[in-house]
Amino acid sequence: MEQTVSDNTVDVRTKLSPEYHQALSIIAQVTGNEIAEIVRILIHSFVDERVREANLISNALPREVISGHGRERSRKDHLEHPDSPNVIGNWKGGA
């Protein structure tokens, strides 16, 4: 990665198959956007979604599980405990 001083961003390089590059080029031309701007938007969206999911999971787990306390219980026992949320069962995806 290369730091760009002028706009305080980091340059990230990637490779695409010729078919995807052609499609991306056409999309950029049709929408009037630069390829780099489209890729930046896609990466930001992807990272934002992963961080949101991680926060949902982290917030759903009791603090004792995150900190390592209570590891003597099995994961199955923990999820079946009435005071413990079932992360997968309670997650609404996209909420």
C-alpha positions in Angstrom: 0.0 0.0 0.0 1.2 3.5 -0.8 0.3 6.6 1.2 -0.9 9.5 -0.9 0.0 12.7 0.9 -2.2 15.1 -1.1 -5.6 13.6 -0.1 -4.6 11.5 3.0 -5.6 8.2 1.4 -3.7 5.0 0.9 -3.2 3.5 -2.6 -4.4 -0.1 -2.8 -3.6 -2.2 -5.8 -5.6 -5.2 -7.1 -6.0 -7.3 -10.2 -9.1 -8.2 -12.2 -9.7 -10.6 -14.9 -10.0 -9.0 -18.3 -13.8 -9.7 -18.3 -14.4 -7.9 -15.0 -12.1 -5.1 -16.0 -14.1 -4.6 -19.3 -17.4 -4.7 -17.4 -16.1 -2.2 -14.8 -14.8 0.1 -17.6 -18.2 0.1 -19.3 -20.0 0.7 -16.0 -17.6 3.6 -15.3 -18.2 5.1 -18.7 -22.0 4.7 -18.5 -22.2 6.2 -15.0 -19.6 8.9 -15.6 -17.5 7.7 -12.7 -13.8 6.9 -12.6 -13.0 3.2 -12.0 -11.0 4.1 -8.9 -14.1 5.9 -7.4 -16.3 2.9 -8.1 -13.8 0.5 -6.5 -13.4 2.9 -3.5 -17.1 2.9 -2.9 -17.3 -0.9 -3.2 -14.4 -1.4 -0.7 -15.8 1.1 1.8 -19.2 -0.6 1.6 -17.7 -4.0 2.1 -15.6 -2.9 5.0 -18.5 -1.0 6.6 -20.7 -4.1 6.4 -18.1 -6.4 7.9 -17.5 -3.9 10.8 -21.2 -3.7 11.4 -21.5 -7.5 11.5 -18.6 -7.7 13.9 -20.1 -5.1 16.2 -23.5 -6.9 16.1 -21.8 -10.2 17.1 -19.6 -8.5 19.7 -22.5 -6.7 21.3 -24.7 -9.8 21.4 -22.1 -11.9 23.3 -21.9 -11.5 27.1 -18.8 -9.7 28.2 -17.6 -12.9 30.0 -17.3 -14.7 26.7 -15.4 -11.9 25.0 -13.0 -11.4 27.9 -12.3 -15.2 28.2 -14.0 -15.7 31.6 -16.4 -18.6 31.7 -14.6 -20.6 29.1 -15.1 -23.7 31.2 -18.6 -23.9 29.8 -19.0 -25.3 26.3 -20.2 -23.0 23.5 -23.3 -25.2 23.2 -24.2 -24.9 26.9 -23.6 -21.1 26.7 -26.0 -20.7 23.7 -28.7 -22.8 25.4 -28.4 -20.8 28.6 -31.7 -18.9 29.0 -30.0 -15.6 29.9 -27.6 -15.8 26.9 -28.5 -14.6 23.4 -28.3 -17.0 20.5 -26.3 -14.7 18.2 -27.3 -16.4 15.0 -30.9 -16.8 16.0 -31.3 -13.2 17.1 -29.3 -11.5 14.3 -31.6 -9.9 11.8 -29.1 -9.3 9.0 -29.1 -5.8 7.5 -30.7 -4.4 10.7 
